[in-house]
Amino acid sequence: MASIKIVQNDTKPYLEFEITQDGAPVDLTGATVKFYMKDSTTGSVKINGSTCAITDATKGKCRYVWAAGDTNTVGTYLGEVEVTFPDTKIQTGYKQVTIIIRDDI
C-alpha cells in the first residue's frame, strides 16, 4: 500500500492515481471515480465518495483535488478509490493509500 504525507490544511500536492489491474491500465472511458478516506484508528469517515478527475482515461489515470477541510485533522488515514463503469458495475479497492496528515509547524 502506498503512503503519502501532507501537512495539516494543505491542499497540494493532489492525489494522483493510476488505476491498474494485473499490471495493465484500466480503461476509465465513460467511468466515474470517487475517493474515500477514513481515520485508520477510529474508522470515522473523513471523505465519503468525492469525485476524482479522470486525467487520462485510456491509461487509467485520475486525480483527487483536496477540498477545504479534507486535511484539517492531524492523523493517519486510509484512502481508496471506487470506479463505476459505464455498465454501472462498481469496483472498489483498485488503489489503496495511507495518508499521514502532520501538524503544521
Biopython code that builds the backbone (N, CA, C, O; Angstrom):
import numpy as np
from Bio.PDB.StructureBuilder import StructureBuilder

atoms = [
    (1, "MET", "N", (0.853, -1.173, 0.000)),
    (1, "MET", "CA", (0.000, 0.000, 0.000)),
    (1, "MET", "C", (0.897, 1.233, 0.000)),
    (1, "MET", "O", (1.838, 1.337, 0.786)),
    (2, "ALA", "N", (0.592, 2.140, -0.874)),
    (2, "ALA", "CA", (1.350, 3.389, -0.969)),
    (2, "ALA", "C", (1.058, 4.282, 0.226)),
    (2, "ALA", "O", (0.028, 4.148, 0.886)),
    (3, "SER", "N", (1.981, 5.192, 0.487)),
    (3, "SER", "CA", (1.823, 6.112, 1.605)),
    (3, "SER", "C", (2.189, 7.518, 1.151)),
    (3, "SER", "O", (3.172, 7.709, 0.435)),
    (4, "ILE", "N", (1.393, 8.508, 1.570)),
    (4, "ILE", "CA", (1.724, 9.896, 1.277)),
    (4, "ILE", "C", (1.647, 10.691, 2.570)),
    (4, "ILE", "O", (0.922, 10.337, 3.500)),
    (5, "LYS", "N", (2.405, 11.761, 2.602)),
    (5, "LYS", "CA", (2.392, 12.657, 3.752)),
    (5, "LYS", "C", (2.012, 14.043, 3.266)),
    (5, "LYS", "O", (2.440, 14.489, 2.201)),
    (6, "ILE", "N", (1.193, 14.719, 4.073)),
    (6, "ILE", "CA", (0.756, 16.062, 3.741)),
    (6, "ILE", "C", (0.652, 16.844, 5.051)),
    (6, "ILE", "O", (0.401, 16.265, 6.108)),
    (7, "VAL", "N", (0.844, 18.143, 4.975)),
    (7, "VAL", "CA", (0.778, 18.987, 6.157)),
    (7, "VAL", "C", (-0.667, 19.441, 6.368)),
    (7, "VAL", "O", (-1.401, 19.705, 5.416)),
    (8, "GLN", "N", (-1.047, 19.525, 7.628)),
    (8, "GLN", "CA", (-2.395, 19.942, 8.020)),
    (8, "GLN", "C", (-2.811, 21.201, 7.248)),
    (8, "GLN", "O", (-2.058, 22.171, 7.164)),
    (9, "ASN", "N", (-4.009, 21.163, 6.697)),
    (9, "ASN", "CA", (-4.651, 22.249, 5.940)),
    (9, "ASN", "C", (-4.067, 22.502, 4.557)),
    (9, "ASN", "O", (-4.523, 23.418, 3.871)),
    (10, "ASP", "N", (-3.073, 21.725, 4.118)),
    (10, "ASP", "CA", (-2.567, 21.873, 2.751)),
    (10, "ASP", "C", (-3.556, 21.240, 1.772)),
    (10, "ASP", "O", (-4.257, 20.287, 2.114)),
    (11, "THR", "N", (-3.604, 21.776, 0.563)),
    (11, "THR", "CA", (-4.467, 21.211, -0.473)),
    (11, "THR", "C", (-3.662, 20.801, -1.715)),
    (11, "THR", "O", (-4.237, 20.472, -2.753)),
    (12, "LYS", "N", (-2.356, 20.824, -1.602)),
    (12, "LYS", "CA", (-1.443, 20.312, -2.622)),
    (12, "LYS", "C", (-0.349, 19.566, -1.906)),
    (12, "LYS", "O", (-0.030, 19.940, -0.777)),
    (13, "PRO", "N", (0.244, 18.555, -2.464)),
    (13, "PRO", "CA", (0.004, 18.052, -3.808)),
    (13, "PRO", "C", (-1.307, 17.271, -3.887)),
    (13, "PRO", "O", (-1.811, 16.750, -2.892)),
    (14, "TYR", "N", (-1.832, 17.211, -5.092)),
    (14, "TYR", "CA", (-3.020, 16.415, -5.325)),
    (14, "TYR", "C", (-2.683, 14.934, -5.199)),
    (14, "TYR", "O", (-1.518, 14.542, -5.278)),
    (15, "LEU", "N", (-3.701, 14.127, -5.005)),
    (15, "LEU", "CA", (-3.510, 12.671, -5.031)),
    (15, "LEU", "C", (-3.644, 12.213, -6.481)),
    (15, "LEU", "O", (-4.686, 12.405, -7.108)),
    (16, "GLU", "N", (-2.603, 11.618, -6.996)),
    (16, "GLU", "CA", (-2.603, 11.117, -8.373)),
    (16, "GLU", "C", (-2.673, 9.592, -8.322)),
    (16, "GLU", "O", (-1.896, 8.952, -7.614)),
    (17, "PHE", "N", (-3.591, 9.028, -9.062)),
    (17, "PHE", "CA", (-3.760, 7.576, -9.097)),
    (17, "PHE", "C", (-3.612, 7.067, -10.519)),
    (17, "PHE", "O", (-4.041, 7.718, -11.472)),
    (18, "GLU", "N", (-3.004, 5.907, -10.652)),
    (18, "GLU", "CA", (-3.011, 5.176, -11.912)),
    (18, "GLU", "C", (-3.689, 3.853, -11.610)),
    (18, "GLU", "O", (-3.124, 2.995, -10.932)),
    (19, "ILE", "N", (-4.893, 3.692, -12.112)),
    (19, "ILE", "CA", (-5.698, 2.512, -11.838)),
    (19, "ILE", "C", (-5.242, 1.387, -12.769)),
    (19, "ILE", "O", (-5.307, 1.507, -13.993)),
    (20, "THR", "N", (-4.781, 0.294, -12.163)),
    (20, "THR", "CA", (-4.315, -0.852, -12.939)),
    (20, "THR", "C", (-4.932, -2.131, -12.401)),
    (20, "THR", "O", (-5.378, -2.194, -11.255)),
    (21, "GLN", "N", (-4.947, -3.128, -13.235)),
    (21, "GLN", "CA", (-5.353, -4.464, -12.819)),
    (21, "GLN", "C", (-4.406, -5.447, -13.478)),
    (21, "GLN", "O", (-4.259, -5.458, -14.701)),
    (22, "ASP", "N", (-3.768, -6.269, -12.667)),
    (22, "ASP", "CA", (-2.773, -7.224, -13.156)),
    (22, "ASP", "C", (-1.673, -6.515, -13.952)),
    (22, "ASP", "O", (-1.159, -7.061, -14.928)),
    (23, "GLY", "N", (-1.315, -5.298, -13.532)),
    (23, "GLY", "CA", (-0.238, -4.543, -14.151)),
    (23, "GLY", "C", (-0.622, -3.737, -15.378)),
    (23, "GLY", "O", (0.190, -2.972, -15.898)),
    (24, "ALA", "N", (-1.848, -3.898, -15.845)),
    (24, "ALA", "CA", (-2.292, -3.174, -17.037)),
    (24, "ALA", "C", (-3.238, -2.048, -16.644)),
    (24, "ALA", "O", (-4.023, -2.205, -15.709)),
    (25, "PRO", "N", (-3.179, -0.910, -17.344)),
    (25, "PRO", "CA", (-4.081, 0.188, -17.020)),
    (25, "PRO", "C", (-5.536, -0.217, -17.248)),
    (25, "PRO", "O", (-5.853, -0.930, -18.200)),
    (26, "VAL", "N", (-6.404, 0.247, -16.367)),
    (26, "VAL", "CA", (-7.846, 0.034, -16.504)),
    (26, "VAL", "C", (-8.403, 1.196, -17.316)),
    (26, "VAL", "O", (-8.173, 2.356, -16.976)),
    (27, "ASP", "N", (-9.131, 0.895, -18.381)),
    (27, "ASP", "CA", (-9.720, 1.948, -19.217)),
    (27, "ASP", "C", (-10.868, 2.592, -18.456)),
    (27, "ASP", "O", (-11.852, 1.932, -18.123)),
    (28, "LEU", "N", (-10.736, 3.885, -18.185)),
    (28, "LEU", "CA", (-11.748, 4.631, -17.435)),
    (28, "LEU", "C", (-12.685, 5.425, -18.334)),
    (28, "LEU", "O", (-13.434, 6.274, -17.850)),
    (29, "THR", "N", (-12.652, 5.161, -19.633)),
    (29, "THR", "CA", (-13.521, 5.881, -20.565)),
    (29, "THR", "C", (-14.982, 5.671, -20.165)),
    (29, "THR", "O", (-15.455, 4.538, -20.079)),
    (30, "GLY", "N", (-15.687, 6.772, -19.924)),
    (30, "GLY", "CA", (-17.096, 6.714, -19.541)),
    (30, "GLY", "C", (-17.340, 6.357, -18.086)),
    (30, "GLY", "O", (-18.490, 6.282, -17.654)),
    (31, "ALA", "N", (-16.278, 6.135, -17.324)),
    (31, "ALA", "CA", (-16.412, 5.748, -15.912)),
    (31, "ALA", "C", (-16.411, 6.981, -15.016)),
    (31, "ALA", "O", (-16.077, 8.083, -15.452)),
    (32, "THR", "N", (-16.788, 6.779, -13.764)),
    (32, "THR", "CA", (-16.612, 7.796, -12.734)),
    (32, "THR", "C", (-15.754, 7.180, -11.635)),
    (32, "THR", "O", (-15.834, 5.983, -11.359)),
    (33, "VAL", "N", (-14.936, 8.020, -11.019)),
    (33, "VAL", "CA", (-14.044, 7.565, -9.963)),
    (33, "VAL", "C", (-14.281, 8.429, -8.736)),
    (33, "VAL", "O", (-14.305, 9.657, -8.825)),
    (34, "LYS", "N", (-14.456, 7.784, -7.597)),
    (34, "LYS", "CA", (-14.679, 8.502, -6.342)),
    (34, "LYS", "C", (-13.614, 8.103, -5.327)),
    (34, "LYS", "O", (-13.078, 6.995, -5.357)),
    (35, "PHE", "N", (-13.326, 9.044, -4.426)),
    (35, "PHE", "CA", (-12.310, 8.836, -3.404)),
    (35, "PHE", "C", (-12.957, 8.814, -2.033)),
    (35, "PHE", "O", (-13.830, 9.624, -1.722)),
    (36, "TYR", "N", (-12.503, 7.860, -1.216)),
    (36, "TYR", "CA", (-12.984, 7.700, 0.157)),
    (36, "TYR", "C", (-11.780, 7.711, 1.092)),
    (36, "TYR", "O", (-10.715, 7.196, 0.753)),
    (37, "MET", "N", (-11.958, 8.307, 2.278)),
    (37, "MET", "CA", (-10.876, 8.330, 3.254)),
    (37, "MET", "C", (-11.464, 8.233, 4.658)),
    (37, "MET", "O", (-12.425, 8.925, 4.992)),
    (38, "LYS", "N", (-10.866, 7.358, 5.477)),
    (38, "LYS", "CA", (-11.330, 7.214, 6.856)),
    (38, "LYS", "C", (-10.142, 7.198, 7.813)),
    (38, "LYS", "O", (-9.029, 6.833, 7.434)),
    (39, "ASP", "N", (-10.391, 7.596, 9.048)),
    (39, "ASP", "CA", (-9.380, 7.573, 10.103)),
    (39, "ASP", "C", (-8.987, 6.119, 10.350)),
    (39, "ASP", "O", (-9.850, 5.263, 10.544)),
    (40, "SER", "N", (-7.687, 5.843, 10.341)),
    (40, "SER", "CA", (-7.237, 4.453, 10.485)),
    (40, "SER", "C", (-7.431, 3.901, 11.891)),
    (40, "SER", "O", (-7.420, 2.685, 12.084)),
    (41, "THR", "N", (-7.609, 4.781, 12.877)),
    (41, "THR", "CA", (-7.793, 4.333, 14.257)),
    (41, "THR", "C", (-9.260, 4.195, 14.622)),
    (41, "THR", "O", (-9.679, 3.169, 15.158)),
    (42, "THR", "N", (-10.044, 5.231, 14.331)),
    (42, "THR", "CA", (-11.447, 5.245, 14.757)),
    (42, "THR", "C", (-12.408, 4.716, 13.707)),
    (42, "THR", "O", (-13.528, 4.316, 14.025)),
    (43, "GLY", "N", (-11.965, 4.716, 12.446)),
    (43, "GLY", "CA", (-12.864, 4.315, 11.358)),
    (43, "GLY", "C", (-13.803, 5.416, 10.922)),
    (43, "GLY", "O", (-14.637, 5.209, 10.040)),
    (44, "SER", "N", (-13.680, 6.583, 11.525)),
    (44, "SER", "CA", (-14.534, 7.721, 11.183)),
    (44, "SER", "C", (-14.250, 8.169, 9.741)),
    (44, "SER", "O", (-13.099, 8.389, 9.363)),
    (45, "VAL", "N", (-15.307, 8.297, 8.958)),
    (45, "VAL", "CA", (-15.164, 8.672, 7.553)),
    (45, "VAL", "C", (-14.907, 10.172, 7.442)),
    (45, "VAL", "O", (-15.649, 10.984, 7.994)),
    (46, "LYS", "N", (-13.853, 10.523, 6.727)),
    (46, "LYS", "CA", (-13.476, 11.925, 6.511)),
    (46, "LYS", "C", (-13.917, 12.384, 5.124)),
    (46, "LYS", "O", (-14.407, 13.504, 4.974)),
    (47, "ILE", "N", (-13.752, 11.542, 4.118)),
    (47, "ILE", "CA", (-14.169, 11.860, 2.750)),
    (47, "ILE", "C", (-15.029, 10.696, 2.278)),
    (47, "ILE", "O", (-14.595, 9.544, 2.287)),
    (48, "ASN", "N", (-16.252, 11.008, 1.865)),
    (48, "ASN", "CA", (-17.209, 9.956, 1.538)),
    (48, "ASN", "C", (-17.643, 10.036, 0.076)),
    (48, "ASN", "O", (-18.735, 10.512, -0.234)),
    (49, "GLY", "N", (-16.783, 9.570, -0.804)),
    (49, "GLY", "CA", (-17.156, 9.482, -2.212)),
    (49, "GLY", "C", (-17.066, 10.775, -2.977)),
    (49, "GLY", "O", (-17.963, 11.103, -3.753)),
    (50, "SER", "N", (-15.996, 11.513, -2.770)),
    (50, "SER", "CA", (-15.775, 12.739, -3.550)),
    (50, "SER", "C", (-15.205, 12.378, -4.915)),
    (50, "SER", "O", (-14.411, 11.447, -5.040)),
    (51, "THR", "N", (-15.613, 13.113, -5.920)),
    (51, "THR", "CA", (-15.260, 12.799, -7.297)),
    (51, "THR", "C", (-13.796, 13.088, -7.606)),
    (51, "THR", "O", (-13.249, 14.120, -7.217)),
    (52, "CYS", "N", (-13.183, 12.152, -8.311)),
    (52, "CYS", "CA", (-11.840, 12.333, -8.845)),
    (52, "CYS", "C", (-11.964, 12.770, -10.303)),
    (52, "CYS", "O", (-12.903, 12.380, -10.997)),
    (53, "ALA", "N", (-11.020, 13.572, -10.757)),
    (53, "ALA", "CA", (-10.959, 13.957, -12.166)),
    (53, "ALA", "C", (-10.182, 12.882, -12.915)),
    (53, "ALA", "O", (-9.104, 12.472, -12.483)),
    (54, "ILE", "N", (-10.725, 12.432, -14.026)),
    (54, "ILE", "CA", (-10.009, 11.471, -14.871)),
    (54, "ILE", "C", (-9.104, 12.289, -15.777)),
    (54, "ILE", "O", (-9.576, 13.121, -16.552)),
    (55, "THR", "N", (-7.795, 12.049, -15.675)),
    (55, "THR", "CA", (-6.825, 12.854, -16.416)),
    (55, "THR", "C", (-6.337, 12.176, -17.693)),
    (55, "THR", "O", (-5.877, 12.859, -18.608)),
    (56, "ASP", "N", (-6.425, 10.861, -17.774)),
    (56, "ASP", "CA", (-6.091, 10.105, -18.984)),
    (56, "ASP", "C", (-6.841, 8.780, -18.902)),
    (56, "ASP", "O", (-6.357, 7.813, -18.313)),
    (57, "ALA", "N", (-8.017, 8.751, -19.495)),
    (57, "ALA", "CA", (-8.926, 7.610, -19.345)),
    (57, "ALA", "C", (-8.311, 6.303, -19.827)),
    (57, "ALA", "O", (-8.418, 5.289, -19.138)),
    (58, "THR", "N", (-7.672, 6.302, -20.987)),
    (58, "THR", "CA", (-7.159, 5.045, -21.530)),
    (58, "THR", "C", (-5.961, 4.512, -20.755)),
    (58, "THR", "O", (-5.653, 3.322, -20.822)),
    (59, "LYS", "N", (-5.285, 5.392, -20.020)),
    (59, "LYS", "CA", (-4.149, 4.953, -19.206)),
    (59, "LYS", "C", (-4.528, 4.772, -17.741)),
    (59, "LYS", "O", (-3.667, 4.505, -16.904)),
    (60, "GLY", "N", (-5.837, 4.919, -17.425)),
    (60, "GLY", "CA", (-6.321, 4.687, -16.069)),
    (60, "GLY", "C", (-5.875, 5.729, -15.061)),
    (60, "GLY", "O", (-5.752, 5.425, -13.874)),
    (61, "LYS", "N", (-5.629, 6.958, -15.514)),
    (61, "LYS", "CA", (-5.109, 7.989, -14.617)),
    (61, "LYS", "C", (-6.206, 8.929, -14.138)),
    (61, "LYS", "O", (-7.056, 9.377, -14.907)),
    (62, "CYS", "N", (-6.157, 9.212, -12.834)),
    (62, "CYS", "CA", (-7.111, 10.147, -12.253)),
    (62, "CYS", "C", (-6.449, 10.909, -11.112)),
    (62, "CYS", "O", (-5.356, 10.565, -10.663)),
    (63, "ARG", "N", (-7.134, 11.949, -10.655)),
    (63, "ARG", "CA", (-6.581, 12.841, -9.639)),
    (63, "ARG", "C", (-7.679, 13.240, -8.664)),
    (63, "ARG", "O", (-8.808, 13.535, -9.056)),
    (64, "TYR", "N", (-7.319, 13.242, -7.383)),
    (64, "TYR", "CA", (-8.212, 13.805, -6.371)),
    (64, "TYR", "C", (-7.617, 15.127, -5.918)),
    (64, "TYR", "O", (-6.464, 15.190, -5.490)),
    (65, "VAL", "N", (-8.422, 16.190, -6.017)),
    (65, "VAL", "CA", (-8.016, 17.525, -5.586)),
    (65, "VAL", "C", (-8.602, 17.748, -4.195)),
    (65, "VAL", "O", (-9.820, 17.748, -4.013)),
    (66, "TRP", "N", (-7.722, 17.935, -3.222)),
    (66, "TRP", "CA", (-8.156, 18.143, -1.843)),
    (66, "TRP", "C", (-9.106, 19.332, -1.760)),
    (66, "TRP", "O", (-8.868, 20.370, -2.377)),
    (67, "ALA", "N", (-10.173, 19.178, -1.001)),
    (67, "ALA", "CA", (-11.117, 20.267, -0.732)),
    (67, "ALA", "C", (-10.803, 20.842, 0.644)),
    (67, "ALA", "O", (-10.150, 20.196, 1.463)),
    (68, "ALA", "N", (-11.273, 22.053, 0.887)),
    (68, "ALA", "CA", (-11.099, 22.669, 2.206)),
    (68, "ALA", "C", (-11.695, 21.729, 3.248)),
    (68, "ALA", "O", (-12.812, 21.237, 3.084)),
    (69, "GLY", "N", (-10.957, 21.486, 4.303)),
    (69, "GLY", "CA", (-11.428, 20.607, 5.373)),
    (69, "GLY", "C", (-10.970, 19.169, 5.248)),
    (69, "GLY", "O", (-11.039, 18.423, 6.226)),
    (70, "ASP", "N", (-10.504, 18.749, 4.074)),
    (70, "ASP", "CA", (-10.056, 17.360, 3.895)),
    (70, "ASP", "C", (-8.829, 17.033, 4.731)),
    (70, "ASP", "O", (-8.668, 15.904, 5.195)),
    (71, "THR", "N", (-7.966, 18.023, 4.919)),
    (71, "THR", "CA", (-6.688, 17.774, 5.603)),
    (71, "THR", "C", (-6.560, 18.582, 6.898)),
    (71, "THR", "O", (-5.448, 18.855, 7.351)),
    (72, "ASN", "N", (-7.681, 18.960, 7.486)),
    (72, "ASN", "CA", (-7.630, 19.825, 8.670)),
    (72, "ASN", "C", (-7.393, 19.084, 9.981)),
    (72, "ASN", "O", (-7.174, 19.724, 11.010)),
    (73, "THR", "N", (-7.430, 17.760, 9.973)),
    (73, "THR", "CA", (-7.281, 16.993, 11.208)),
    (73, "THR", "C", (-6.042, 16.099, 11.123)),
    (73, "THR", "O", (-5.945, 15.235, 10.251)),
    (74, "VAL", "N", (-5.107, 16.317, 12.034)),
    (74, "VAL", "CA", (-3.877, 15.527, 12.086)),
    (74, "VAL", "C", (-4.229, 14.069, 12.373)),
    (74, "VAL", "O", (-5.103, 13.781, 13.190)),
    (75, "GLY", "N", (-3.545, 13.160, 11.697)),
    (75, "GLY", "CA", (-3.770, 11.746, 11.944)),
    (75, "GLY", "C", (-3.337, 10.897, 10.772)),
    (75, "GLY", "O", (-2.788, 11.397, 9.791)),
    (76, "THR", "N", (-3.591, 9.602, 10.886)),
    (76, "THR", "CA", (-3.298, 8.646, 9.824)),
    (76, "THR", "C", (-4.621, 8.128, 9.288)),
    (76, "THR", "O", (-5.502, 7.724, 10.046)),
    (77, "TYR", "N", (-4.742, 8.148, 7.981)),
    (77, "TYR", "CA", (-5.988, 7.802, 7.310)),
    (77, "TYR", "C", (-5.746, 6.730, 6.255)),
    (77, "TYR", "O", (-4.633, 6.570, 5.754)),
    (78, "LEU", "N", (-6.798, 6.008, 5.931)),
    (78, "LEU", "CA", (-6.782, 5.040, 4.842)),
    (78, "LEU", "C", (-7.678, 5.578, 3.738)),
    (78, "LEU", "O", (-8.796, 6.027, 3.992)),
    (79, "GLY", "N", (-7.180, 5.528, 2.519)),
    (79, "GLY", "CA", (-7.966, 6.011, 1.387)),
    (79, "GLY", "C", (-8.044, 4.956, 0.310)),
    (79, "GLY", "O", (-7.172, 4.094, 0.199)),
    (80, "GLU", "N", (-9.107, 5.034, -0.491)),
    (80, "GLU", "CA", (-9.234, 4.145, -1.640)),
    (80, "GLU", "C", (-10.143, 4.776, -2.674)),
    (80, "GLU", "O", (-10.922, 5.683, -2.378)),
    (81, "VAL", "N", (-10.026, 4.279, -3.888)),
    (81, "VAL", "CA", (-10.887, 4.759, -4.964)),
    (81, "VAL", "C", (-11.912, 3.694, -5.324)),
    (81, "VAL", "O", (-11.688, 2.493, -5.170)),
    (82, "GLU", "N", (-13.039, 4.184, -5.809)),
    (82, "GLU", "CA", (-14.120, 3.320, -6.284)),
    (82, "GLU", "C", (-14.434, 3.738, -7.708)),
    (82, "GLU", "O", (-14.659, 4.918, -7.978)),
    (83, "VAL", "N", (-14.451, 2.777, -8.616)),
    (83, "VAL", "CA", (-14.727, 3.052, -10.020)),
    (83, "VAL", "C", (-16.115, 2.520, -10.361)),
    (83, "VAL", "O", (-16.442, 1.370, -10.071)),
    (84, "THR", "N", (-16.923, 3.377, -10.983)),
    (84, "THR", "CA", (-18.209, 2.946, -11.545)),
    (84, "THR", "C", (-18.062, 3.005, -13.063)),
    (84, "THR", "O", (-17.846, 4.068, -13.644)),
    (85, "PHE", "N", (-18.183, 1.850, -13.678)),
    (85, "PHE", "CA", (-18.003, 1.735, -15.121)),
    (85, "PHE", "C", (-19.292, 2.097, -15.856)),
    (85, "PHE", "O", (-20.358, 2.144, -15.242)),
    (86, "PRO", "N", (-19.209, 2.355, -17.175)),
    (86, "PRO", "CA", (-20.400, 2.744, -17.939)),
    (86, "PRO", "C", (-21.552, 1.739, -17.845)),
    (86, "PRO", "O", (-22.714, 2.116, -17.992)),
    (87, "ASP", "N", (-21.237, 0.468, -17.601)),
    (87, "ASP", "CA", (-22.300, -0.543, -17.486)),
    (87, "ASP", "C", (-22.870, -0.597, -16.063)),
    (87, "ASP", "O", (-23.602, -1.524, -15.720)),
    (88, "THR", "N", (-22.529, 0.403, -15.238)),
    (88, "THR", "CA", (-22.960, 0.584, -13.841)),
    (88, "THR", "C", (-22.340, -0.426, -12.870)),
    (88, "THR", "O", (-22.725, -0.466, -11.701)),
    (89, "LYS", "N", (-21.398, -1.232, -13.332)),
    (89, "LYS", "CA", (-20.685, -2.138, -12.439)),
    (89, "LYS", "C", (-19.704, -1.316, -11.612)),
    (89, "LYS", "O", (-19.068, -0.393, -12.122)),
    (90, "ILE", "N", (-19.588, -1.661, -10.325)),
    (90, "ILE", "CA", (-18.744, -0.923, -9.400)),
    (90, "ILE", "C", (-17.616, -1.819, -8.916)),
    (90, "ILE", "O", (-17.827, -2.989, -8.598)),
    (91, "GLN", "N", (-16.415, -1.253, -8.865)),
    (91, "GLN", "CA", (-15.283, -1.976, -8.286)),
    (91, "GLN", "C", (-14.523, -1.022, -7.375)),
    (91, "GLN", "O", (-14.159, 0.085, -7.771)),
    (92, "THR", "N", (-14.292, -1.475, -6.150)),
    (92, "THR", "CA", (-13.599, -0.683, -5.137)),
    (92, "THR", "C", (-12.265, -1.334, -4.818)),
    (92, "THR", "O", (-12.102, -2.548, -4.945)),
    (93, "GLY", "N", (-11.316, -0.508, -4.403)),
    (93, "GLY", "CA", (-10.065, -1.045, -3.901)),
    (93, "GLY", "C", (-8.960, -1.200, -4.914)),
    (93, "GLY", "O", (-7.933, -1.805, -4.608)),
    (94, "TYR", "N", (-9.136, -0.669, -6.125)),
    (94, "TYR", "CA", (-8.044, -0.715, -7.092)),
    (94, "TYR", "C", (-6.787, -0.108, -6.486)),
    (94, "TYR", "O", (-5.700, -0.681, -6.558)),
    (95, "LYS", "N", (-6.961, 1.052, -5.894)),
    (95, "LYS", "CA", (-5.827, 1.758, -5.310)),
    (95, "LYS", "C", (-6.147, 2.073, -3.866)),
    (95, "LYS", "O", (-7.178, 2.674, -3.565)),
    (96, "GLN", "N", (-5.265, 1.668, -2.977)),
    (96, "GLN", "CA", (-5.403, 1.987, -1.565)),
    (96, "GLN", "C", (-4.156, 2.737, -1.153)),
    (96, "GLN", "O", (-3.058, 2.455, -1.631)),
    (97, "VAL", "N", (-4.336, 3.697, -0.260)),
    (97, "VAL", "CA", (-3.230, 4.554, 0.137)),
    (97, "VAL", "C", (-3.364, 4.904, 1.615)),
    (97, "VAL", "O", (-4.469, 5.074, 2.129)),
    (98, "THR", "N", (-2.223, 5.009, 2.286)),
    (98, "THR", "CA", (-2.183, 5.529, 3.641)),
    (98, "THR", "C", (-1.836, 7.008, 3.545)),
    (98, "THR", "O", (-0.867, 7.381, 2.884)),
    (99, "ILE", "N", (-2.624, 7.845, 4.202)),
    (99, "ILE", "CA", (-2.406, 9.291, 4.184)),
    (99, "ILE", "C", (-2.060, 9.729, 5.594)),
    (99, "ILE", "O", (-2.830, 9.512, 6.530)),
    (100, "ILE", "N", (-0.901, 10.346, 5.739)),
    (100, "ILE", "CA", (-0.470, 10.847, 7.038)),
    (100, "ILE", "C", (-0.549, 12.372, 6.998)),
    (100, "ILE", "O", (0.160, 13.020, 6.228)),
    (101, "ILE", "N", (-1.414, 12.932, 7.830)),
    (101, "ILE", "CA", (-1.539, 14.382, 7.921)),
    (101, "ILE", "C", (-0.805, 14.811, 9.189)),
    (101, "ILE", "O", (-1.194, 14.450, 10.300)),
    (102, "ARG", "N", (0.261, 15.584, 9.006)),
    (102, "ARG", "CA", (1.051, 16.003, 10.160)),
    (102, "ARG", "C", (0.727, 17.441, 10.531)),
    (102, "ARG", "O", (0.245, 18.228, 9.717)),
    (103, "ASP", "N", (1.007, 17.750, 11.778)),
    (103, "ASP", "CA", (0.735, 19.070, 12.324)),
    (103, "ASP", "C", (1.542, 20.140, 11.599)),
    (103, "ASP", "O", (2.705, 19.937, 11.252)),
    (104, "ASP", "N", (0.902, 21.273, 11.381)),
    (104, "ASP", "CA", (1.574, 22.435, 10.822)),
    (104, "ASP", "C", (2.498, 23.021, 11.897)),
    (104, "ASP", "O", (2.125, 23.082, 13.069)),
    (105, "ILE", "N", (3.674, 23.440, 11.510)),
    (105, "ILE", "CA", (4.621, 23.997, 12.479)),
    (105, "ILE", "C", (4.222, 25.423, 12.850)),
    (105, "ILE", "O", (4.898, 26.063, 13.655)),
]
sb = StructureBuilder()
sb.init_structure("model")
sb.init_model(0)
sb.init_chain("A")
sb.init_seg("    ")
for serial, (resi, resn, name, xyz) in enumerate(atoms, 1):
    if name == "N":
        sb.init_residue(resn, " ", resi, " ")
    sb.init_atom(name, np.array(xyz, "f"), 0.0, 1.0, " ", f" {name:<3s}", serial, name[0])
structure = sb.get_structure()
